[in-house]
Amino acid sequence: MFHPQNIVINADSVLGDNVMLKHNVTIGNKVDAATGRHVSPIIGNNVELSPGVVVLGNVSIGDNSIIGAGAIVVKSIPKNSIAVGNPAIVIKEISEN
């Protein structure tokens, strides 16, 4: 964790290996409208969550991805991606070397 202030991680979230969390990150659950159950994110290996990122609900972020500052992730992000915005969208694929 770099500057680990104001980080919130829901207890049911799953984080992979080598996840980098920067300040003001929230990884939280949501109530699934269909089932009424709380659902939480799954974060893959080697993922970087930049400052101010919010990840909510039944979404996954694939391995080796970077989520840009202030992004709000409410849909899954594939592996090897760079995503930014509100809602977060993939703007670039990272090549596997």
N, C-alpha and C positions, 0 to 999 in steps of 0.2 A: 504494500500500500504506500502510495506517495501522498504525503500531506493528508493523513487519514481523518480529517475532520468531517463531521456531518454525514457519515456513511450509514445507510439503513439497509439491512439485508433481511428479508423475510425468512423465518426459520425453515420454511418448506422449500426454499430455493435450492437449486443444485448448481454448484460452481466447480468447474474443472480445474485442472492443474495450471499453474502459472498465470492466473487471471490477475490483471493489473487494474486496481481500483484507485481512481484519483478522487479528490475531495468533492463533496456534495453529490455523491452517487446514491440513488435509491433503486433497490431491486425489490419489488413488492408484488403482492398477490392481487387478484381480482376475483369477483364472483362470476362464475360461468353462468350465463343466462339460461342455458339449456338444462344444466344439472343442478344449479343452485350451490355448487361446491366451490370452495376457494381453490384457485389454481395459481401456481407460481412458476417463474421462469427457470429455464435450464441454460446455463452459460457454459460454453465449450472450453476447451484447452487453449491457452495462449491468446486469450481475448483481452483487449485493452478497452476499458470504459473510461473515457475522458471526463474532465470535470463537468458536473451538472447533469450527467446522463441519468435518465429515468427509464427503467425496464419494468413493464407491468404485465402480469397475467400469464396465460398459457402460451408463452412464446419461447423460442430457443434462439440462441446466437451461436452460429457455427464456429468451429475451431479456427484459430488464426485470424480473427476479424478485429477490426478497429471501429469503435463507435465514437463519432466526433462530439466535441463539447456541446452540451445543452440538448442533445438529441433525446427524443422520447420514442422508445421502442415499444410498439403495441402489436407488431407483426413480426414473425420470425425472419431472421437474417441468415442467409446461407454462409457456409464456411468460406474463408478467404475473401472477405468482403470489407469494404469501407462504407459505412453508412452515416448519414447526417440528417438533421432536420427534425421537424415536428409536423407530422409523424416521420420517423426515420425512414429513409429510402437509401438503397444501395446506389452509390455513385461511381464505384470502381471495384473491380475484382483484382485481388492480389495474386500475382502469378506464383505458382508453386515451383520452387527451384530446388 
